[in-house]
């Protein structure tokens, strides 16, 4: 299964058992200015049945399945009409970039993706239409619902805590115990000798030779311990340690303990840092439309580039010529994460020389001149975790509100079911 929205294949699903399905293709529902046909219903049901069989899931009652699929088709017709009314659309250039991204995510070329889609029994144009609808639906949700939802810092922090608490941390520890009766004291010669040897010798060998703990014969290995299984004295020490560190001597009622943190699970210590390659970008953007063809745009940008080289400040050029919201800020996009860039735009950025005007480049958003003033690698682990939590909250709240929003939309339009007529 490809990494994208559902890729499925139609199979033969016979609706002849229902007497009303006699005509080759007929209208079975009216949705305001659009209709749902019998052929559309059959096709969607076939796709769902294939999915269920692949997943080895039970086939639901036929009447229930018909109702669910018909509701989904009615929703689709409504969303398409609503988006057209508001002027929301998916540009072909953006759609093609998403398809390209799906192919590259699955380590495929576009031709290989088309072949894979065909082998799964789906027409490639139908596949693209499905992707286009999902993109359209996401835009509608973003405009009508998501953009109106506020997520507080408290909610984000609470979500992060819940995620962490679901899987308690575990630590793999090795241990040396010097019992009280051995007359070891912090600072005394024998203890200092042991601490000195820990810098060069194997911890496990020293545990075998020095430790009086229960696991001394096994090199002091205590194995995996959950956080709640550790004495507070141990956990407080481990909280300050990195994997491979050896603790300072820890004094308790039964002697002196020395710990080594061998491994960790589900802990901040095991979370890899996310290092982001970022670029400080300013741009002049001109979009392709019915009036401006690509050759005219390229010539115009070349002219602007020459003016900049001759002394026109880049920010002034962007304010005067750029066709995006950044023009009000002299074309400045600030620091942009490389992973957030669309493929063609990323190639343009990587082709640019730091401190020099580069381009013009053709990208997913139009033709651009770029000025990359700085480049950096930044630890964005905390930012990514918070962003992931925020997106999870937004998605959850959007889905809850979407059902109410859709029901409200349905109540305002004419929907007529003709399935049983």
Buried (B, 14 or more C-beta within 10 A) or exposed (E): EBEBBEBBBBEEBEBEEBEEBEEEEBBBBBBBEBBBBBEBBBBBBBBBBBBBEEEEEEEEEEEEBBEBBBEEBBBBBBBBBBBEEEEBEBEEBBBEBBBBBBBEEBEBEBEEBBEBBEEBBBEBEEBBEBBBBBBBBEBBBBEBBBEEEEBEEEBBEEBBEEEBEEEEBBBBBBBBBBEBEBEBBEEEEEBEEBBEBBEEEEBBEBBBEBBBBEBBEBBBBBEEBEBEEBEEBBBEBBEEBEBEBBBEBBBEEEBBBBBBBBBBBBBEBEEEEBEBEBBBBBBBBBBBEEEBEEEEBBEBBEEBBEBBEEEBEBBEBBBBBBBBEBBEBBBBBEEBBBEEBBEBBBBBBEEBEEEEBBBBBBBBBBBBBBBBEEBEEEEBBEEBBBEBBBEBBBEEBBEEBBEEBBEEBBEEBEBEBBBEE
